[in-house]
Every structure is written in structure tokens, then in C-alpha cells.
Amino acid sequence: MNALPEFLGEKPHICPLVRCVTISTTDDEPHSFTILETIPVPLLTRLPNLRRWKVTNQALDFNGQHWLSLSQSTLASLRKYTAMIGHLSINTLSFSGCADLVRFVSAFSGLHTLVCEEINVKGQGAATTLATTYRNIAPQCRLARLLIRRDVSEAAIVALLEISKYSLQELAIHVTREQAGSMQLLVLGGQLSNLNTLTLCMPVEGRRVAFLQAISRIASFFKLLSGVGTVRLQELRVHCYGSSFSALAAILAQEGTLEACKQLEQVLLAFPRHALKFSLAESGRRSRSFQEDPKNSELKEHFPTLWSQGKVTVELPMRK
């Protein structure tokens, strides 16, 4: 990091070409975690077309050897030098508390898209203090797209939804069985007055009971959310991933799955735009048209209307 300003000084023609910067820890450097707690001002001031910022922790224990809590001066520098950044991606980070997370995110004043994966918070903090923090940040938040991937704690999700509930237009969230039944998330979902597109992502698990519970709770979540008068959802998507097609077919063939899938289909059909997507790790096969695969009779049976509309799609890994 220290050598970057010198490098850019020697090659100034590169500076206008840079659109994205990734800040990452490494095992090769001692105390590299401190790089996540400082703001590279010389770098930010040299990159006039910088629009995307990625922060990831690849060296340290995710479970919390180090907890991020940025100082007021660091947050002030973020606000001053990152207004041009519209897309922020954070991965494998642990914050001291919910307030530390939302202060960090809100310091990017021009932010419209946030992507999160493996985000944890040590403690939520006092309820009254948190409520004040959320109340102060929410009216200024301009976040339009929030993409929550795997292993983001519920406390972190709630904190991010609290500050973006007035501005959020698109939400994609990886939902565990526990989170699908969370009343706190449901209540917050009902406050997303500008939400237009919602995607719920769920793992295709090997146990039938787990799969049925996830589908049932997601269907219930959609039904309750669709009945909230303040939400104007236009597009609803469900994304299933994480298993082979043969494992999925085995689950779909078991008792009770057909009824659960048809329940989910009816909920999806209630919205103007809808889609059902499967991302499967089927080894040894190239990705091809889902409609042409003769093995898909199980999905055709379980989601007949979505299938006939061409709203069921699949992604298979490309052969290397």
C-alpha cells in the first residue's frame, strides 16, 4: 500500500483508468489488519474515476480475533474522500458492534450498492443508543441496492436494513431457515416503502425436512410481505443453490415436497414479475438450455405454471 502512491506518481496515465480498488489483508505481512482501519488518502486523491471499493479480510480469523471500530477521524476521512464511490463490497469482516458497521457504511456518502458476505458483529449495543444512531443515519442514506450473501449475521442484516429502509429499491438476501422465520426481519421488510425487487436465496440442502421448512417459511414471508400496504414490490425472485441436480431431484421426489413447491409457486405468481433460479454444482456437464434437459421433468411437475412461462432457469458450471 505504501508503494502505490509512488507507483502512480511514476505512471500518471494509469490513474484515470482505475475504476475499482480492493483492500485486502495478507498473511505475508505482520499486522496487516491495520490496513483495514486506515484510509489511503494519497490513493483516493489520485484516482478521479474510482467508483468501486472492495474490502476483504483474507488473513485473520473470521470468528473475531480482531473487531473493526473505526475512529471518528477515520470516518471523517472516509466521508471526505469517498463521495465518488458508488459500489462497496465487504467480505469476511467482524465489527465491534452494529453501530460500527452502519457508521462505516454510511461514511460512503455516494453509495448506491452494497455487497456483503461473511459479516459478523460482536455485540448489538444498547437499544436506545442504536435506535438514535439508526434514526440519525437513515434519512441521509442513499443506498438503493443491498446484496446480502452467505454468512451475514442477523444482527448485521437488521442494522443495514434499519439505515436503508427509506431508500432501498432492490434487496437480495441469503436466508437461513432461522432467518426466514425472523419476526424482526419481517417487521423491517414491511417498512421498506421503496422496495421494488426482492430476491431470497436459499441453499438446496440434502435433508428433505430442512428443504421443506425453508420453502414453507419463505412462502409465508412472501405472503405476509405482500399484505403490507406500505410495500410496493413489483419483482420477486427465489434463487436456490449449492447442490447437484441429482441431489435436488432426490429431494423433489420425496413426500410433501410437491405441495410446498406449488405453494411457493402461487406466491411468486402473485407478483407482476417473478423468477425461480437454480444454481447447481453438477460436475462433468456444460451449462445448457434448461428447457432441453430431459431430467427436468421433476421441476416441470413441481412448478408447472412457472415452467410453462419460461420462468424457471438453471445455472450449471462450465467445464474447465
Secondary structure, 3 states (H helix, E strand, C coil): CCCHHHHHHHCHHHHHHCCEEEEECCCCCCCHHHHHHCCCHHHHHHCCCCCEEEEECCCCCCCCCCCECCCHHHHHHHHHHCCCCCEEEEEEEEEEEHHHHHHHHHCCCCCCEEEEEEEEEEECCCHHHHHHHHHHHHHHCCCCEEEECCCECHHHHHHHHHHHCCCCCEEEEECCHHHHCCHHHHHHHCCCCCCCEEEEEEECCCCHHHHHHHHHHHHHHHHHHHCCCCCCCCEEEEEEEEECHHHHHHHHCCCCHHHHHHHHHHHHHCCCEEEEEEEECCCCCCCCCHHHCHHHHHHHHHCHHHHHCCCEEEECCCCC
